[in-house]
């Protein structure tokens, strides 16, 4: 039971250690410059994200321990497993359908459904979620296409227009 009480802290510390090892490997990347950014830019962004997330995990775990431990309810745990299973299924479906539908069609669908999975039922707002999904997908497409000069799969749109 003691291990379970400190589980979130152990996970945070594991990811912090993993991030430190990951950061130590970044200088070994062979530098190439195809566009405005070099080959180490993406690993640096991932490292920064991992560092922030692992520190946040440690902070939350310490805060929960200070408040008297973690009261894990079985119903909440079951709901989390269902959400994780749905997320995994949705991610696999997204990857499989990306080539056929293309980024601009499959991404808003994926983002919309993922938001629905993560949102509590009493706070669902379909129109707002749809707008967020479409705008986020558009911004990501513009960043990849014009900022990074990388093509994303057009899928169905390619067959319609070309």
C-alpha positions as CSV (number, residue, x, y, z in Angstrom):
1,X,0.0,0.0,0.0
2,X,2.9,2.3,0.7
3,X,4.2,1.9,-2.9
4,X,0.7,2.8,-4.2
5,X,0.6,6.0,-2.0
6,X,3.9,7.2,-3.6
7,X,3.1,5.9,-7.2
8,X,2.6,9.4,-8.7
9,X,5.8,10.7,-7.2
10,X,7.7,7.7,-8.5
11,X,6.3,8.2,-11.9
12,X,7.3,11.8,-11.9
13,X,10.8,11.0,-10.8
14,X,11.1,8.3,-13.4
15,X,10.1,10.7,-16.2
16,X,12.4,13.4,-14.8
17,X,15.3,10.9,-15.0
18,X,14.2,9.8,-18.5
19,X,14.2,13.5,-19.6
20,X,17.7,14.1,-18.2
21,X,19.0,11.1,-20.2
22,X,17.0,12.3,-23.3
23,X,18.5,15.8,-23.0
24,X,22.0,14.4,-22.6
25,X,21.6,12.6,-26.0
26,X,20.5,15.7,-27.9
27,X,24.1,16.9,-28.7
28,X,24.7,13.5,-30.4
29,X,22.2,14.4,-33.1
30,X,23.9,15.1,-36.5
31,X,23.0,18.7,-37.4
32,X,21.3,19.2,-40.7
33,X,19.5,22.3,-41.8
34,X,16.8,21.7,-44.4
35,X,14.5,24.5,-43.5
36,X,14.6,27.4,-41.0
37,X,15.1,25.0,-38.1
38,X,17.8,22.4,-37.6
39,X,17.5,18.7,-36.8
40,X,17.7,19.1,-33.0
41,X,14.8,21.6,-32.7
42,X,12.1,19.0,-32.4
43,X,14.0,16.9,-29.8
44,X,14.6,20.1,-27.8
45,X,10.9,20.9,-27.9
46,X,10.0,17.4,-26.7
47,X,12.6,17.6,-23.9
48,X,11.2,20.9,-22.7
49,X,7.7,19.5,-22.7
50,X,8.8,16.3,-20.9
51,X,10.7,18.4,-18.3
52,X,7.6,20.6,-17.6
53,X,5.3,17.6,-17.4
54,X,7.5,15.6,-15.1
55,X,8.1,18.6,-12.8
56,X,4.3,19.2,-12.7
57,X,3.7,15.5,-11.9
58,X,6.2,15.7,-9.0
59,X,4.6,18.9,-7.7
60,X,1.1,17.4,-7.8
61,X,2.2,14.2,-6.1
62,X,4.0,16.1,-3.3
63,X,1.0,18.3,-2.9
64,X,-1.3,15.3,-2.6
65,X,1.0,13.6,-0.1
66,X,1.0,16.7,2.0
67,X,-2.8,16.8,2.0
68,X,-2.9,13.3,3.4
69,X,-2.4,10.9,0.5
70,X,-4.3,9.8,-2.5
71,X,-7.8,8.6,-2.2
72,X,-8.3,6.6,-5.3
73,X,-11.9,5.6,-5.9
74,X,-12.6,2.4,-7.9
75,X,-15.3,4.1,-10.0
76,X,-12.9,6.9,-11.0
77,X,-10.2,4.4,-11.8
78,X,-12.5,2.4,-14.1
79,X,-13.6,5.6,-15.9
80,X,-9.9,6.5,-16.4
81,X,-9.3,3.0,-17.9
82,X,-12.2,3.4,-20.2
83,X,-11.0,6.8,-21.3
84,X,-7.5,5.5,-21.9
85,X,-8.8,2.6,-24.0
86,X,-11.0,4.9,-26.1
87,X,-8.0,7.3,-26.6
88,X,-5.8,4.4,-27.7
89,X,-8.5,3.2,-30.1
90,X,-9.1,6.7,-31.4
91,X,-5.3,7.3,-31.9
92,X,-4.9,4.1,-33.9
93,X,-8.0,4.9,-36.0
94,X,-6.6,8.4,-36.7
95,X,-3.2,7.0,-37.9
96,X,-4.9,4.4,-40.1
97,X,-7.3,6.9,-41.7
98,X,-4.8,9.8,-42.1
99,X,-3.6,8.5,-45.5
100,X,-7.1,8.1,-46.9
101,X,-8.8,11.1,-45.5
102,X,-5.8,13.4,-45.2
103,X,-4.7,15.7,-42.4
104,X,-7.3,18.5,-42.9
105,X,-10.2,16.1,-42.7
106,X,-9.0,13.5,-40.1
107,X,-7.4,15.9,-37.6
108,X,-10.5,17.9,-36.8
109,X,-12.5,14.7,-36.4
110,X,-9.8,13.3,-34.1
111,X,-9.4,16.4,-32.0
112,X,-13.2,16.8,-31.6
113,X,-13.7,13.2,-30.5
114,X,-10.6,13.3,-28.2
115,X,-12.1,16.4,-26.5
116,X,-15.4,14.6,-26.1
117,X,-13.6,11.6,-24.4
118,X,-11.7,13.9,-22.0
119,X,-14.6,16.2,-21.1
120,X,-17.0,15.4,-18.3
121,X,-20.6,14.8,-19.7
122,X,-22.0,17.8,-17.9
123,X,-19.6,20.2,-19.6
124,X,-19.9,19.1,-23.2
125,X,-20.3,21.9,-25.7
126,X,-20.4,20.5,-29.2
127,X,-20.2,23.7,-31.2
128,X,-17.3,25.1,-29.1
129,X,-15.4,21.8,-29.4
130,X,-16.0,21.7,-33.2
131,X,-14.6,25.2,-33.6
132,X,-11.6,24.4,-31.5
133,X,-10.9,21.3,-33.5
134,X,-11.1,23.1,-36.9
135,X,-9.1,26.1,-35.8
136,X,-6.4,24.0,-34.1
137,X,-6.1,21.7,-37.2
138,X,-5.9,24.8,-39.5
139,X,-3.1,26.4,-37.4
140,X,-1.2,23.1,-37.3
141,X,-1.4,22.8,-41.0
142,X,-0.2,26.3,-41.7
143,X,2.7,25.9,-39.3
144,X,3.8,22.6,-41.0
145,X,3.1,23.7,-44.5
146,X,4.4,27.3,-44.5
147,X,6.5,27.6,-41.3
148,X,8.4,24.3,-41.5
149,X,7.9,23.8,-45.3
150,X,6.7,20.2,-44.7
151,X,3.8,18.5,-46.5
152,X,1.0,16.8,-44.6
153,X,-1.1,14.1,-46.3
154,X,-3.9,15.6,-48.4
155,X,-5.8,12.3,-48.8
156,X,-9.3,12.8,-50.1
157,X,-8.7,16.5,-50.9
158,X,-5.8,15.5,-53.2
159,X,-8.1,13.1,-55.2
160,X,-10.8,15.8,-55.5
161,X,-8.5,18.6,-56.7
162,X,-5.7,16.9,-58.6
